[in-house]
Every structure is written in C-alpha cells, then in structure tokens.
Amino acid sequence: MVGVVRFFHSMRAVVAASLPTTAMLARVGAALRARPFLGACASATLKTSAADVMVQTLIEGRAVDDLDRRRLAAFTIFGEP
C-alpha cells in the first residue's frame, strides 16, 4: 500500500511539473488557430531548414561545424528549389 501511495505522490509531482508546459502549448495552439497562415509558414520554414541540416549531416557526412551555411540560408529563406 505504501508503494502505491508513493507512486501517486510522484505522479502528482510529474503532473504539477508539466502544467507550465501544457499552458505554454495551449498558448501556442491558440496563436496558431488565430493565425493559421503564419503558423503554416513558420512550420514549413522550420521543417525545410531541419531537413537540410539532416541531409548535410547524415547523408553527406559533414560535421555540424562544417555545414554549408549559404545553402542552409537559401533553403531556409526560399524553401525547396
């Protein structure tokens, strides 16, 4: 019985610690619903730049310090060619 009580107390601490995160996610969700075009542009930009970083590091075998920053900037600004 003591183990069950400890488990629920620890779960309550986990839930309490995650409340600021859920509040932040709720605010982000509300902002994305209020401005869907801006949210779509931001997510597409993030996806494209992350994809180019992954290609340069995983496929081309470059170190993070040796990334082609001009190419990364071009992909980030203009998207996929």
C-alpha positions in Angstrom: 0.0 0.0 0.0 2.9 2.4 0.8 4.3 1.8 -2.7 1.0 2.7 -4.3 0.8 5.9 -2.3 4.4 6.9 -3.2 3.6 6.2 -6.8 0.6 8.5 -6.8 2.5 11.2 -5.0 5.3 11.0 -7.6 2.8 11.1 -10.4 1.2 14.2 -8.9 4.6 15.8 -8.9 5.1 14.9 -12.5 1.7 16.4 -13.5 2.4 19.6 -11.4 5.8 20.0 -13.1 4.2 19.6 -16.6 1.5 22.2 -16.0 3.6 25.2 -17.2 4.5 23.2 -20.4 0.8 22.4 -21.1 -0.1 26.0 -20.5 2.6 27.1 -22.9 1.4 24.6 -25.5 -2.1 25.8 -25.1 -1.0 29.4 -25.8 1.0 28.2 -28.9 -2.1 26.3 -30.1 -4.3 29.3 -29.6 -1.9 31.5 -31.5 -1.7 29.0 -34.4 -5.5 28.9 -34.6 -5.7 32.7 -34.6 -3.1 33.0 -37.4 -3.0 29.7 -39.4 -1.1 31.1 -42.4 1.7 32.4 -40.2 1.8 29.1 -38.4 2.0 27.2 -41.7 4.8 29.4 -42.9 6.7 29.0 -39.6 6.4 25.2 -39.6 7.3 24.9 -43.3 10.4 27.1 -42.7 11.5 25.0 -39.7 10.9 21.7 -41.5 12.9 22.8 -44.5 15.9 24.0 -42.5 15.8 20.9 -40.3 15.7 18.7 -43.4 18.7 20.4 -44.9 20.7 20.1 -41.7 19.8 16.4 -41.6 20.8 15.9 -45.2 24.1 17.7 -44.7 25.0 15.8 -41.5 23.5 12.3 -42.1 23.8 11.8 -45.8 26.7 14.0 -46.8 28.6 13.2 -43.6 29.5 16.8 -42.6 30.1 17.8 -39.1 27.8 20.4 -37.6 30.6 22.9 -37.6 31.2 22.3 -41.4 27.6 22.9 -42.6 27.2 24.9 -45.8 25.6 27.9 -44.2 24.9 29.6 -47.5 22.9 26.6 -48.7 21.2 26.4 -45.3 20.2 30.0 -45.5 18.9 29.6 -49.1 16.8 26.6 -48.1 15.5 28.5 -45.0 14.6 31.6 -46.9 13.3 30.2 -50.2 12.3 26.6 -49.3 12.8 23.7 -51.5 14.1 24.5 -55.0 
